[in-house]
Amino acid sequence: MSEDFSKDSDATNAYIESLEDRIASLEHRLQSSQLFSGRFLLRALAVWGHFVVAHLLLTLPFALILLILSGLAALFSFR
């Protein structure tokens, strides 16, 4: 990114075109997301869905570890 484009206009134009392509791609991805929908209900459901997935990703590993530890504790408490 620290290239010197002051002397080479072709390189500058190519770099600007690549940036424009990246911006167009990002704009297309944003338009296909329900988080930026014009309808309130769709936005609310998208946010809620992201919350549920994040909650599951964060709590399932801890729940699994606690389940294993409680099973081990129950196994060793009967010996």
C-alpha positions in Angstrom: 0.0 0.0 0.0 3.0 2.3 0.3 3.7 2.2 -3.4 4.7 5.4 -5.1 2.2 6.2 -7.8 3.4 9.8 -8.5 5.3 8.8 -11.7 3.3 6.0 -13.1 -0.2 6.9 -14.1 -1.0 3.5 -15.5 -0.3 1.9 -12.1 -2.3 4.6 -10.4 -5.3 3.9 -12.7 -5.0 0.2 -12.2 -4.9 0.6 -8.4 -7.9 2.9 -8.4 -9.8 0.4 -10.6 -9.0 -2.4 -8.2 -10.3 -0.3 -5.3 -13.4 0.6 -7.2 -14.0 -3.2 -7.8 -13.6 -3.9 -4.1 -16.0 -1.1 -3.2 -18.6 -2.4 -5.7 -18.2 -5.9 -4.2 -18.7 -4.6 -0.7 -21.8 -2.6 -1.7 -23.3 -5.7 -3.3 -22.7 -7.7 -0.1 -24.3 -5.0 2.0 -27.4 -4.9 -0.2 -27.9 -8.6 0.2 -27.7 -8.5 4.0 -30.9 -8.3 6.0 -29.1 -6.2 8.6 -29.5 -3.2 6.2 -33.0 -4.0 5.0 -35.5 -1.1 4.8 -38.1 -3.2 6.7 -37.9 -3.0 10.5 -39.1 -6.6 11.1 -36.4 -8.1 8.8 -33.7 -6.0 10.5 -34.9 -7.0 13.9 -35.0 -10.7 13.0 -31.5 -10.5 11.5 -30.1 -8.9 14.6 -31.9 -11.5 16.8 -30.5 -14.3 14.6 -27.0 -13.0 14.9 -27.5 -12.8 18.7 -28.7 -16.4 18.9 -25.8 -17.8 16.9 -23.2 -15.8 18.9 -24.8 -16.9 22.1 -24.7 -20.6 21.0 -21.1 -20.3 19.9 -20.0 -18.8 23.2 -22.0 -21.0 25.6 -21.9 -24.4 24.0 -18.2 -25.0 24.6 -18.6 -24.0 28.3 -21.7 -26.1 28.7 -19.9 -29.1 27.1 -16.9 -28.7 29.5 -19.2 -28.4 32.5 -21.1 -31.5 31.4 -17.9 -33.5 31.1 -16.6 -32.2 34.5 -19.9 -32.9 36.3 -19.9 -36.4 34.8 -16.4 -37.0 36.0 -17.3 -35.7 39.4 -20.3 -38.0 39.6 -18.2 -40.9 38.5 -15.5 -40.4 41.1 -18.0 -39.6 43.9 -19.5 -43.1 43.8 -16.1 -44.9 44.2 
